[in-house]
Amino acid sequence: MKAKGCGITMRINRAYHAGGSSSCPVASPERIRVLQDDLAAIDRSLGLLDPSMEPRKIKVLKPTHRFKYFEAGELAKLIFDQLRKAEGKPV
């Protein structure tokens, strides 16, 4: 029996865990193992909520890393402003 509307948060959680395990090239083997164990637990939970669901078909979400020093888009705006002021000269 499929629970109506159930598991949306679990799907999002799985998408982030799947993205986190592959996005860090310097992660320690232990960290990767922990992420894979978490991912397996989420897959089992999703299977309980909806047996017809295929967790591997859930789109992976890559974690984003932002600088805390600038608001969203502010850094790019500052860089482009400086490039405009340079008028084609090397910066």
ZAKE-809801 format. One record per atom (N, C-alpha, C, O): residue in one letter; x, y, z; atom name; chain; residue number from 1. Coordinates in nm, 2 decimals, padded with zeros to 4 digits. Example, Ala and Ser with C-alpha at 12.3 -4.5 7.8 and 13.67 -1.06 7.14 Angstrom:
{'A' {01.32 -00.57 00.78} 'N' 'A' 1}
{'A' {01.23 -00.45 00.78} 'CA' 'A' 1}
{'A' {01.32 -00.33 00.78} 'C' 'A' 1}
{'A' {01.42 -00.33 00.85} 'O' 'A' 1}
{'S' {01.28 -00.22 00.71} 'N' 'A' 2}
{'S' {01.37 -00.11 00.71} 'CA' 'A' 2}
{'S' {01.29 00.00 00.79} 'C' 'A' 2}
{'S' {01.34 00.11 00.80} 'O' 'A' 2}
END
This chain:
{'M' {00.08 -00.12 00.00} 'N' 'A' 1}
{'M' {00.00 00.00 00.00} 'CA' 'A' 1}
{'M' {00.09 00.12 00.00} 'C' 'A' 1}
{'M' {00.18 00.14 00.08} 'O' 'A' 1}
{'K' {00.06 00.21 -00.09} 'N' 'A' 2}
{'K' {00.14 00.34 -00.11} 'CA' 'A' 2}
{'K' {00.07 00.45 -00.02} 'C' 'A' 2}
{'K' {-00.04 00.47 -00.04} 'O' 'A' 2}
{'A' {00.16 00.51 00.06} 'N' 'A' 3}
{'A' {00.11 00.62 00.14} 'CA' 'A' 3}
{'A' {00.10 00.75 00.06} 'C' 'A' 3}
{'A' {00.20 00.78 -00.01} 'O' 'A' 3}
{'K' {-00.01 00.81 00.05} 'N' 'A' 4}
{'K' {-00.03 00.93 -00.03} 'CA' 'A' 4}
{'K' {00.06 01.05 00.02} 'C' 'A' 4}
{'K' {00.04 01.09 00.14} 'O' 'A' 4}
{'G' {00.14 01.10 -00.07} 'N' 'A' 5}
{'G' {00.22 01.22 -00.03} 'CA' 'A' 5}
{'G' {00.33 01.19 00.07} 'C' 'A' 5}
{'G' {00.39 01.28 00.12} 'O' 'A' 5}
{'C' {00.36 01.06 00.09} 'N' 'A' 6}
{'C' {00.46 01.02 00.19} 'CA' 'A' 6}
{'C' {00.60 01.01 00.13} 'C' 'A' 6}
{'C' {00.61 00.97 00.02} 'O' 'A' 6}
{'G' {00.69 01.05 00.21} 'N' 'A' 7}
{'G' {00.83 01.03 00.17} 'CA' 'A' 7}
{'G' {00.89 01.14 00.09} 'C' 'A' 7}
{'G' {01.00 01.13 00.03} 'O' 'A' 7}
{'I' {00.83 01.26 00.07} 'N' 'A' 8}
{'I' {00.89 01.37 00.00} 'CA' 'A' 8}
{'I' {01.02 01.42 00.07} 'C' 'A' 8}
{'I' {01.12 01.44 00.00} 'O' 'A' 8}
{'T' {01.01 01.43 00.20} 'N' 'A' 9}
{'T' {01.13 01.47 00.27} 'CA' 'A' 9}
{'T' {01.24 01.37 00.26} 'C' 'A' 9}
{'T' {01.36 01.40 00.25} 'O' 'A' 9}
{'M' {01.20 01.24 00.26} 'N' 'A' 10}
{'M' {01.30 01.13 00.25} 'CA' 'A' 10}
{'M' {01.37 01.14 00.11} 'C' 'A' 10}
{'M' {01.49 01.11 00.10} 'O' 'A' 10}
{'R' {01.29 01.17 00.00} 'N' 'A' 11}
{'R' {01.35 01.18 -00.13} 'CA' 'A' 11}
{'R' {01.45 01.29 -00.14} 'C' 'A' 11}
{'R' {01.55 01.27 -00.20} 'O' 'A' 11}
{'I' {01.41 01.40 -00.08} 'N' 'A' 12}
{'I' {01.51 01.52 -00.08} 'CA' 'A' 12}
{'I' {01.63 01.48 00.00} 'C' 'A' 12}
{'I' {01.74 01.51 -00.05} 'O' 'A' 12}
{'N' {01.61 01.42 00.11} 'N' 'A' 13}
{'N' {01.73 01.37 00.19} 'CA' 'A' 13}
{'N' {01.82 01.28 00.11} 'C' 'A' 13}
{'N' {01.94 01.29 00.12} 'O' 'A' 13}
{'R' {01.75 01.19 00.04} 'N' 'A' 14}
{'R' {01.83 01.09 -00.04} 'CA' 'A' 14}
{'R' {01.91 01.16 -00.15} 'C' 'A' 14}
{'R' {02.02 01.13 -00.18} 'O' 'A' 14}
{'A' {01.85 01.26 -00.21} 'N' 'A' 15}
{'A' {01.91 01.33 -00.32} 'CA' 'A' 15}
{'A' {02.03 01.41 -00.27} 'C' 'A' 15}
{'A' {02.14 01.41 -00.34} 'O' 'A' 15}
{'Y' {02.03 01.47 -00.15} 'N' 'A' 16}
{'Y' {02.14 01.54 -00.10} 'CA' 'A' 16}
{'Y' {02.25 01.44 -00.05} 'C' 'A' 16}
{'Y' {02.37 01.47 -00.07} 'O' 'A' 16}
{'H' {02.21 01.33 00.01} 'N' 'A' 17}
{'H' {02.31 01.23 00.05} 'CA' 'A' 17}
{'H' {02.38 01.17 -00.07} 'C' 'A' 17}
{'H' {02.51 01.15 -00.06} 'O' 'A' 17}
{'A' {02.31 01.15 -00.18} 'N' 'A' 18}
{'A' {02.37 01.09 -00.30} 'CA' 'A' 18}
{'A' {02.47 01.19 -00.36} 'C' 'A' 18}
{'A' {02.58 01.15 -00.41} 'O' 'A' 18}
{'G' {02.43 01.32 -00.35} 'N' 'A' 19}
{'G' {02.52 01.42 -00.41} 'CA' 'A' 19}
{'G' {02.64 01.45 -00.32} 'C' 'A' 19}
{'G' {02.75 01.47 -00.37} 'O' 'A' 19}
{'G' {02.62 01.43 -00.19} 'N' 'A' 20}
{'G' {02.73 01.46 -00.09} 'CA' 'A' 20}
{'G' {02.84 01.35 -00.10} 'C' 'A' 20}
{'G' {02.96 01.38 -00.07} 'O' 'A' 20}
{'S' {02.80 01.23 -00.13} 'N' 'A' 21}
{'S' {02.90 01.12 -00.13} 'CA' 'A' 21}
{'S' {02.99 01.13 -00.25} 'C' 'A' 21}
{'S' {03.10 01.07 -00.25} 'O' 'A' 21}
{'S' {02.95 01.20 -00.36} 'N' 'A' 22}
{'S' {03.03 01.20 -00.48} 'CA' 'A' 22}
{'S' {03.09 01.34 -00.51} 'C' 'A' 22}
{'S' {03.17 01.35 -00.60} 'O' 'A' 22}
{'S' {03.05 01.44 -00.43} 'N' 'A' 23}
{'S' {03.10 01.58 -00.46} 'CA' 'A' 23}
{'S' {03.23 01.61 -00.40} 'C' 'A' 23}
{'S' {03.29 01.71 -00.44} 'O' 'A' 23}
{'C' {03.28 01.54 -00.30} 'N' 'A' 24}
{'C' {03.40 01.58 -00.23} 'CA' 'A' 24}
{'C' {03.51 01.48 -00.27} 'C' 'A' 24}
{'C' {03.51 01.36 -00.22} 'O' 'A' 24}
{'P' {03.60 01.52 -00.36} 'N' 'A' 25}
{'P' {03.71 01.43 -00.41} 'CA' 'A' 25}
{'P' {03.81 01.39 -00.30} 'C' 'A' 25}
{'P' {03.88 01.29 -00.32} 'O' 'A' 25}
{'V' {03.82 01.47 -00.19} 'N' 'A' 26}
{'V' {03.92 01.44 -00.09} 'CA' 'A' 26}
{'V' {03.86 01.38 00.04} 'C' 'A' 26}
{'V' {03.92 01.39 00.14} 'O' 'A' 26}
{'A' {03.74 01.33 00.03} 'N' 'A' 27}
{'A' {03.67 01.28 00.15} 'CA' 'A' 27}
{'A' {03.75 01.15 00.19} 'C' 'A' 27}
{'A' {03.79 01.07 00.11} 'O' 'A' 27}
{'S' {03.75 01.13 00.32} 'N' 'A' 28}
{'S' {03.82 01.01 00.37} 'CA' 'A' 28}
{'S' {03.74 00.89 00.34} 'C' 'A' 28}
{'S' {03.61 00.90 00.33} 'O' 'A' 28}
{'P' {03.80 00.77 00.33} 'N' 'A' 29}
{'P' {03.72 00.65 00.31} 'CA' 'A' 29}
{'P' {03.62 00.63 00.42} 'C' 'A' 29}
{'P' {03.51 00.57 00.39} 'O' 'A' 29}
{'E' {03.65 00.66 00.54} 'N' 'A' 30}
{'E' {03.55 00.65 00.65} 'CA' 'A' 30}
{'E' {03.43 00.74 00.63} 'C' 'A' 30}
{'E' {03.32 00.69 00.65} 'O' 'A' 30}
{'R' {03.45 00.86 00.59} 'N' 'A' 31}
{'R' {03.34 00.95 00.56} 'CA' 'A' 31}
{'R' {03.25 00.90 00.45} 'C' 'A' 31}
{'R' {03.13 00.91 00.45} 'O' 'A' 31}
{'I' {03.32 00.85 00.34} 'N' 'A' 32}
{'I' {03.24 00.80 00.23} 'CA' 'A' 32}
{'I' {03.16 00.68 00.27} 'C' 'A' 32}
{'I' {03.04 00.66 00.23} 'O' 'A' 32}
{'R' {03.22 00.59 00.36} 'N' 'A' 33}
{'R' {03.15 00.47 00.41} 'CA' 'A' 33}
{'R' {03.02 00.52 00.49} 'C' 'A' 33}
{'R' {02.92 00.46 00.48} 'O' 'A' 33}
{'V' {03.04 00.62 00.57} 'N' 'A' 34}
{'V' {02.93 00.67 00.66} 'CA' 'A' 34}
{'V' {02.82 00.72 00.57} 'C' 'A' 34}
{'V' {02.70 00.69 00.59} 'O' 'A' 34}
{'L' {02.85 00.80 00.46} 'N' 'A' 35}
{'L' {02.75 00.85 00.37} 'CA' 'A' 35}
{'L' {02.68 00.74 00.30} 'C' 'A' 35}
{'L' {02.56 00.75 00.28} 'O' 'A' 35}
{'Q' {02.76 00.64 00.26} 'N' 'A' 36}
{'Q' {02.69 00.53 00.19} 'CA' 'A' 36}
{'Q' {02.60 00.45 00.28} 'C' 'A' 36}
{'Q' {02.50 00.40 00.23} 'O' 'A' 36}
{'D' {02.64 00.43 00.41} 'N' 'A' 37}
{'D' {02.55 00.36 00.50} 'CA' 'A' 37}
{'D' {02.42 00.45 00.52} 'C' 'A' 37}
{'D' {02.32 00.39 00.53} 'O' 'A' 37}
{'D' {02.44 00.58 00.54} 'N' 'A' 38}
{'D' {02.32 00.66 00.55} 'CA' 'A' 38}
{'D' {02.23 00.65 00.43} 'C' 'A' 38}
{'D' {02.11 00.64 00.44} 'O' 'A' 38}
{'L' {02.29 00.65 00.31} 'N' 'A' 39}
{'L' {02.21 00.64 00.19} 'CA' 'A' 39}
{'L' {02.14 00.51 00.18} 'C' 'A' 39}
{'L' {02.02 00.50 00.14} 'O' 'A' 39}
{'A' {02.20 00.40 00.22} 'N' 'A' 40}
{'A' {02.14 00.27 00.22} 'CA' 'A' 40}
{'A' {02.02 00.27 00.32} 'C' 'A' 40}
{'A' {01.91 00.21 00.29} 'O' 'A' 40}
{'A' {02.03 00.33 00.44} 'N' 'A' 41}
{'A' {01.93 00.34 00.54} 'CA' 'A' 41}
{'A' {01.81 00.42 00.48} 'C' 'A' 41}
{'A' {01.69 00.38 00.50} 'O' 'A' 41}
{'I' {01.84 00.53 00.41} 'N' 'A' 42}
{'I' {01.73 00.61 00.35} 'CA' 'A' 42}
{'I' {01.66 00.53 00.24} 'C' 'A' 42}
{'I' {01.54 00.53 00.23} 'O' 'A' 42}
{'D' {01.74 00.46 00.16} 'N' 'A' 43}
{'D' {01.68 00.37 00.06} 'CA' 'A' 43}
{'D' {01.58 00.27 00.12} 'C' 'A' 43}
{'D' {01.47 00.24 00.06} 'O' 'A' 43}
{'R' {01.62 00.21 00.23} 'N' 'A' 44}
{'R' {01.54 00.11 00.29} 'CA' 'A' 44}
{'R' {01.41 00.17 00.35} 'C' 'A' 44}
{'R' {01.30 00.11 00.34} 'O' 'A' 44}
{'S' {01.42 00.29 00.40} 'N' 'A' 45}
{'S' {01.30 00.36 00.45} 'CA' 'A' 45}
{'S' {01.21 00.40 00.34} 'C' 'A' 45}
{'S' {01.09 00.39 00.35} 'O' 'A' 45}
{'L' {01.26 00.44 00.23} 'N' 'A' 46}
{'L' {01.18 00.48 00.11} 'CA' 'A' 46}
{'L' {01.11 00.35 00.06} 'C' 'A' 46}
{'L' {01.00 00.36 00.02} 'O' 'A' 46}
{'G' {01.18 00.24 00.07} 'N' 'A' 47}
{'G' {01.12 00.11 00.02} 'CA' 'A' 47}
{'G' {01.00 00.07 00.11} 'C' 'A' 47}
{'G' {00.90 00.01 00.06} 'O' 'A' 47}
{'L' {01.01 00.11 00.24} 'N' 'A' 48}
{'L' {00.90 00.08 00.33} 'CA' 'A' 48}
{'L' {00.78 00.17 00.30} 'C' 'A' 48}
{'L' {00.66 00.13 00.31} 'O' 'A' 48}
{'L' {00.81 00.29 00.27} 'N' 'A' 49}
{'L' {00.70 00.39 00.24} 'CA' 'A' 49}
{'L' {00.63 00.36 00.11} 'C' 'A' 49}
{'L' {00.51 00.38 00.10} 'O' 'A' 49}
{'D' {00.71 00.33 00.01} 'N' 'A' 50}
{'D' {00.65 00.30 -00.13} 'CA' 'A' 50}
{'D' {00.74 00.19 -00.19} 'C' 'A' 50}
{'D' {00.84 00.22 -00.25} 'O' 'A' 50}
{'P' {00.69 00.07 -00.19} 'N' 'A' 51}
{'P' {00.77 -00.04 -00.24} 'CA' 'A' 51}
{'P' {00.80 -00.03 -00.39} 'C' 'A' 51}
{'P' {00.89 -00.09 -00.44} 'O' 'A' 51}
{'S' {00.71 00.04 -00.47} 'N' 'A' 52}
{'S' {00.73 00.06 -00.61} 'CA' 'A' 52}
{'S' {00.83 00.16 -00.65} 'C' 'A' 52}
{'S' {00.87 00.17 -00.76} 'O' 'A' 52}
{'M' {00.88 00.24 -00.55} 'N' 'A' 53}
{'M' {00.97 00.35 -00.58} 'CA' 'A' 53}
{'M' {01.11 00.29 -00.61} 'C' 'A' 53}
{'M' {01.15 00.20 -00.55} 'O' 'A' 53}
{'E' {01.18 00.36 -00.70} 'N' 'A' 54}
{'E' {01.32 00.32 -00.73} 'CA' 'A' 54}
{'E' {01.41 00.43 -00.69} 'C' 'A' 54}
{'E' {01.43 00.53 -00.76} 'O' 'A' 54}
{'P' {01.47 00.42 -00.57} 'N' 'A' 55}
{'P' {01.55 00.53 -00.51} 'CA' 'A' 55}
{'P' {01.67 00.58 -00.61} 'C' 'A' 55}
{'P' {01.70 00.69 -00.60} 'O' 'A' 55}
{'R' {01.72 00.49 -00.68} 'N' 'A' 56}
{'R' {01.84 00.53 -00.77} 'CA' 'A' 56}
{'R' {01.79 00.62 -00.88} 'C' 'A' 56}
{'R' {01.88 00.68 -00.95} 'O' 'A' 56}
{'K' {01.66 00.63 -00.91} 'N' 'A' 57}
{'K' {01.61 00.72 -01.01} 'CA' 'A' 57}
{'K' {01.59 00.86 -00.96} 'C' 'A' 57}
{'K' {01.55 00.95 -01.04} 'O' 'A' 57}
{'I' {01.61 00.88 -00.83} 'N' 'A' 58}
{'I' {01.59 01.01 -00.78} 'CA' 'A' 58}
{'I' {01.71 01.10 -00.82} 'C' 'A' 58}
{'I' {01.82 01.06 -00.80} 'O' 'A' 58}
{'K' {01.68 01.22 -00.87} 'N' 'A' 59}
{'K' {01.79 01.30 -00.92} 'CA' 'A' 59}
{'K' {01.88 01.35 -00.80} 'C' 'A' 59}
{'K' {01.83 01.38 -00.70} 'O' 'A' 59}
{'V' {02.01 01.34 -00.83} 'N' 'A' 60}
{'V' {02.11 01.38 -00.72} 'CA' 'A' 60}
{'V' {02.11 01.53 -00.71} 'C' 'A' 60}
{'V' {02.12 01.60 -00.82} 'O' 'A' 60}
{'L' {02.12 01.58 -00.59} 'N' 'A' 61}
{'L' {02.14 01.73 -00.57} 'CA' 'A' 61}
{'L' {02.28 01.75 -00.51} 'C' 'A' 61}
{'L' {02.31 01.69 -00.41} 'O' 'A' 61}
{'K' {02.35 01.83 -00.58} 'N' 'A' 62}
{'K' {02.49 01.86 -00.54} 'CA' 'A' 62}
{'K' {02.48 01.97 -00.43} 'C' 'A' 62}
{'K' {02.41 02.07 -00.45} 'O' 'A' 62}
{'P' {02.55 01.95 -00.32} 'N' 'A' 63}
{'P' {02.55 02.06 -00.22} 'CA' 'A' 63}
{'P' {02.63 02.18 -00.27} 'C' 'A' 63}
{'P' {02.73 02.17 -00.34} 'O' 'A' 63}
{'T' {02.57 02.30 -00.24} 'N' 'A' 64}
{'T' {02.64 02.42 -00.28} 'CA' 'A' 64}
{'T' {02.72 02.48 -00.17} 'C' 'A' 64}
{'T' {02.67 02.48 -00.05} 'O' 'A' 64}
{'H' {02.83 02.53 -00.20} 'N' 'A' 65}
{'H' {02.92 02.59 -00.10} 'CA' 'A' 65}
{'H' {02.93 02.74 -00.14} 'C' 'A' 65}
{'H' {02.98 02.78 -00.25} 'O' 'A' 65}
{'R' {02.88 02.83 -00.05} 'N' 'A' 66}
{'R' {02.89 02.97 -00.07} 'CA' 'A' 66}
{'R' {02.98 03.04 00.03} 'C' 'A' 66}
{'R' {02.99 02.99 00.14} 'O' 'A' 66}
{'F' {03.04 03.15 -00.02} 'N' 'A' 67}
{'F' {03.11 03.23 00.08} 'CA' 'A' 67}
{'F' {03.01 03.30 00.17} 'C' 'A' 67}
{'F' {02.91 03.35 00.12} 'O' 'A' 67}
{'K' {03.05 03.31 00.29} 'N' 'A' 68}
{'K' {02.96 03.38 00.39} 'CA' 'A' 68}
{'K' {02.98 03.53 00.39} 'C' 'A' 68}
{'K' {02.92 03.61 00.46} 'O' 'A' 68}
{'Y' {03.09 03.58 00.31} 'N' 'A' 69}
{'Y' {03.12 03.72 00.31} 'CA' 'A' 69}
{'Y' {03.04 03.80 00.22} 'C' 'A' 69}
{'Y' {03.03 03.92 00.24} 'O' 'A' 69}
{'F' {02.97 03.74 00.13} 'N' 'A' 70}
{'F' {02.89 03.81 00.03} 'CA' 'A' 70}
{'F' {02.75 03.76 00.02} 'C' 'A' 70}
{'F' {02.73 03.64 00.04} 'O' 'A' 70}
{'E' {02.66 03.84 -00.01} 'N' 'A' 71}
{'E' {02.52 03.80 -00.04} 'CA' 'A' 71}
{'E' {02.52 03.73 -00.17} 'C' 'A' 71}
{'E' {02.62 03.73 -00.25} 'O' 'A' 71}
{'A' {02.41 03.66 -00.20} 'N' 'A' 72}
{'A' {02.40 03.59 -00.33} 'CA' 'A' 72}
{'A' {02.41 03.68 -00.45} 'C' 'A' 72}
{'A' {02.33 03.78 -00.46} 'O' 'A' 72}
{'G' {02.50 03.66 -00.54} 'N' 'A' 73}
{'G' {02.52 03.74 -00.66} 'CA' 'A' 73}
{'G' {02.61 03.86 -00.64} 'C' 'A' 73}
{'G' {02.65 03.93 -00.73} 'O' 'A' 73}
{'E' {02.64 03.90 -00.51} 'N' 'A' 74}
{'E' {02.71 04.02 -00.48} 'CA' 'A' 74}
{'E' {02.86 04.01 -00.53} 'C' 'A' 74}
{'E' {02.91 04.11 -00.59} 'O' 'A' 74}
{'L' {02.92 03.90 -00.51} 'N' 'A' 75}
{'L' {03.06 03.88 -00.55} 'CA' 'A' 75}
{'L' {03.07 03.90 -00.71} 'C' 'A' 75}
{'L' {03.16 03.97 -00.75} 'O' 'A' 75}
{'A' {02.99 03.83 -00.78} 'N' 'A' 76}
{'A' {02.99 03.84 -00.93} 'CA' 'A' 76}
{'A' {02.97 03.99 -00.97} 'C' 'A' 76}
{'A' {03.04 04.03 -01.06} 'O' 'A' 76}
{'K' {02.88 04.06 -00.91} 'N' 'A' 77}
{'K' {02.85 04.20 -00.94} 'CA' 'A' 77}
{'K' {02.98 04.28 -00.92} 'C' 'A' 77}
{'K' {03.01 04.37 -01.00} 'O' 'A' 77}
{'L' {03.05 04.26 -00.81} 'N' 'A' 78}
{'L' {03.17 04.34 -00.78} 'CA' 'A' 78}
{'L' {03.28 04.31 -00.88} 'C' 'A' 78}
{'L' {03.35 04.40 -00.92} 'O' 'A' 78}
{'I' {03.29 04.18 -00.92} 'N' 'A' 79}
{'I' {03.39 04.15 -01.02} 'CA' 'A' 79}
{'I' {03.36 04.21 -01.15} 'C' 'A' 79}
{'I' {03.45 04.27 -01.21} 'O' 'A' 79}
{'F' {03.24 04.20 -01.20} 'N' 'A' 80}
{'F' {03.21 04.26 -01.32} 'CA' 'A' 80}
{'F' {03.22 04.42 -01.32} 'C' 'A' 80}
{'F' {03.26 04.47 -01.42} 'O' 'A' 80}
{'D' {03.19 04.48 -01.21} 'N' 'A' 81}
{'D' {03.21 04.62 -01.20} 'CA' 'A' 81}
{'D' {03.36 04.66 -01.22} 'C' 'A' 81}
{'D' {03.39 04.76 -01.28} 'O' 'A' 81}
{'Q' {03.44 04.58 -01.15} 'N' 'A' 82}
{'Q' {03.59 04.61 -01.17} 'CA' 'A' 82}
{'Q' {03.64 04.59 -01.31} 'C' 'A' 82}
{'Q' {03.72 04.66 -01.36} 'O' 'A' 82}
{'L' {03.58 04.48 -01.37} 'N' 'A' 83}
{'L' {03.62 04.46 -01.51} 'CA' 'A' 83}
{'L' {03.58 04.57 -01.60} 'C' 'A' 83}
{'L' {03.65 04.61 -01.70} 'O' 'A' 83}
{'R' {03.46 04.62 -01.58} 'N' 'A' 84}
{'R' {03.41 04.74 -01.66} 'CA' 'A' 84}
{'R' {03.49 04.86 -01.64} 'C' 'A' 84}
{'R' {03.52 04.93 -01.73} 'O' 'A' 84}
{'K' {03.53 04.89 -01.51} 'N' 'A' 85}
{'K' {03.62 05.00 -01.48} 'CA' 'A' 85}
{'K' {03.76 04.99 -01.55} 'C' 'A' 85}
{'K' {03.82 05.09 -01.58} 'O' 'A' 85}
{'A' {03.80 04.87 -01.57} 'N' 'A' 86}
{'A' {03.94 04.85 -01.62} 'CA' 'A' 86}
{'A' {03.94 04.88 -01.77} 'C' 'A' 86}
{'A' {04.05 04.91 -01.83} 'O' 'A' 86}
{'E' {03.83 04.88 -01.84} 'N' 'A' 87}
{'E' {03.81 04.92 -01.98} 'CA' 'A' 87}
{'E' {03.91 04.84 -02.07} 'C' 'A' 87}
{'E' {03.97 04.90 -02.15} 'O' 'A' 87}
{'G' {03.91 04.71 -02.05} 'N' 'A' 88}
{'G' {03.99 04.63 -02.14} 'CA' 'A' 88}
{'G' {04.14 04.62 -02.10} 'C' 'A' 88}
{'G' {04.21 04.54 -02.16} 'O' 'A' 88}
{'K' {04.19 04.69 -02.00} 'N' 'A' 89}
{'K' {04.32 04.68 -01.96} 'CA' 'A' 89}
{'K' {04.34 04.57 -01.86} 'C' 'A' 89}
{'K' {04.24 04.53 -01.79} 'O' 'A' 89}
{'P' {04.46 04.51 -01.85} 'N' 'A' 90}
{'P' {04.48 04.40 -01.75} 'CA' 'A' 90}
{'P' {04.45 04.45 -01.61} 'C' 'A' 90}
{'P' {04.48 04.56 -01.57} 'O' 'A' 90}
{'V' {04.39 04.37 -01.53} 'N' 'A' 91}
{'V' {04.35 04.40 -01.39} 'CA' 'A' 91}
{'V' {04.46 04.36 -01.30} 'C' 'A' 91}
{'V' {04.44 04.38 -01.18} 'O' 'A' 91}
END
